Amino acid sequence: MARFLALAAGLTASFLSMQAMAADPVGSYGAVDDVCADARVHSTIQKRFRYQVTHVPNLPDVDIVDFYGSYQTRYSPSSYDSPIERRYCRATARLSDGRDRTIWYLIEYGQGFAGLGNNVEFCVSGFDRWNVYDGHCRVLR
C-alpha cells in the first residue's frame, strides 16, 4: 500500500508541474534563448543572407560567420484570432568583413513549405535595401 501511495504522490506532483509549465509559455525575456540560438535557425539565416547579398544590387559581398547574444524579444502564442505561433528574436551577427551587425529575426511555427516545418524571416541592419521590413528592420522588432 505504501508503494501505491508513493507512486500516486509522484504522479500527482509530476502532473502538477507539467500544468505549471504549460501555463507559462512566454519564458523569460532578455536571457539567452534556446530557440532563438538554435543552430538550424542560424544556418537558415546564413544561407538566405548569402542569397540576398548575391542577388540584391549594391550590397557588400559578405557572409555571416557567427551569431552571438541571441535572445527573444517578443512571443506571440497561437490563438483563435491568430493561429500562428511566432517568436521574435534579436542577435548580433559577425560578418566576414569583421563588422558586427544587429540582426532581427522571426520564427513562425508550422509555416514552412506546404505547412511543414517552420519559417524564418530576418533582417540585418543596413542590408534591407528595398525596405522590405520597413526602416531599421522595424517589422521584425
Buried (B, 14 or more C-beta within 10 A) or exposed (E): EEEEEEEEEEEEEEEEEEEEEEEEEEEEEEEEBEBBBBEEBBEBBBEEBBEBBEEEEEBEEBBBEEBEBBBBBBBBEEEEEEEEBBBBBBBBBBBEEEEEBBBBBBBBBEBEEEEEEBBBBBBBBBBBEEEEBEEBBEBBB
